[in-house]
Amino acid sequence: QVGAAAAAAEAADAAERELALLDEGRALDAVRPHVQLARGLLDLARDDFHAARDTFRAVIEAERKREREQTMDVVGGGDTGAHLLVSADESLLPVAVNNYAITSLYLKRLGDAVTTLEALVREDPPRHMTDSVVFNLCTMYDLSRDQATSVQRKRVLQEVARRYSLSDVTERSYRL
């Protein structure tokens, strides 16, 4: 669904210009990764995989920083108001890591792609084990492993989903 990439690029450019004009507050820090993610998707659509991977890495770093700060705010009792714009449930982390892994695959770094997605799932299965993450990870297992090992790893993912009652991960995503 590449669609109107030129129009999307113009919209992303406009959003970046607007962000540059506004004050540098924490609320803007919560919005910036959304614009970066759009930029990374545009780079991916344009087959500029190195730029896309770098952009997704920047989104991952920004999201991890935001999540650490939210945790510190909750633990420390501070309330910055940034959570009103982007809550922890709306984390871009699974999307950014998933797209980072896809660009790694395009760059012939299959091992890195698999390791990255597996680490994401291990980190917090209920939040990060989305249908698209599972589908892409299972596809990468098919590409990187013999059939028996691939099936074994997919079954482990199924068991994790069952243990956490992750009903939004569809059976077809396991590619069994």
Disulfide bonds with the S-S distance in Angstrom:
none
